[in-house]
Amino acid sequence: MDSLLIDASLLQQMLIGALLGISVYLPLRCGQLSLATPGFYAIGGTLAALLSTRVEALGGSEPVYPLSSVLLEMLLAAALAGGLAVGIGRVVLRLRGVYLAIATIALVEILRVTTLNQESLGGAVGIFGIPQPFLDPEGYALFTLISLALVCWLCERLERQRLGRAMEAIRDDELAAACQGIDTDRTKLVAFVLSAVVAAITGVISAHFLNSWNARLGNFDASITTLAFVVFGGSRTWAGPVLGGLTLTALPELLRPIGDLRLIVFGLVILVGPLLLPQGLITPERLRVIRGLLRRGARP
């Protein structure tokens, strides 16, 4: 039973990693290197921690926290993060490349330092005793799996829609896309807002799963980790960040039997992976081949 609980906990962490990978992927689909995901992730986690521990009407004193309250927190976190992303995106998305990355890192640090210095937001100690909507890790894993499946389905739909094709055109050549009549500023802003929404709802799930929340969970290190998910898995389609998030989250735990060497092996995997597969593990071409094989296998 203990091993089952450990496996379910690891699966939950992997699913959270996959969601954060998609959050980083969405701006990258427009060619925008945004590292703001941990900041919006922290907004969602902080909001969930505050509401569930300080608003009695949500049912925090009950033995099992109502799932409806979690969904409400996710909705409010998405609205808050999305609204903030609209305001910030209009300014920072004028930047490109490394300058945009630096600006979004600064945003993450501003949010982290602000929260650490506000006792009403948990301060340096954080918020503890966050009520649990599920009694075991299996419940969290199932709920997060459903959330991930929904986000993946929406991303799949997005890639086939006009907006998704516009994002791809901007990534390939922004000037040519603008000449074809694509509103590049609006498209990049939409991608940035969608990224913020995905990160915020992931933060809500993570806060309840961890049972505590601290602003340090959304820091610069998290920015680099989430970016590694996309670089390793591939940034050309939504399946890449999902596979990258699942793999790189699980790998350190799977390598634990080899002791301290696991950090070296983990670093080598991140280093060698992009060298051998510059476009990541999953590309649109490889994904089409996989889908073709699955269709053939499903035929009687």
Disulfide bonds with the S-S distance in Angstrom:
none
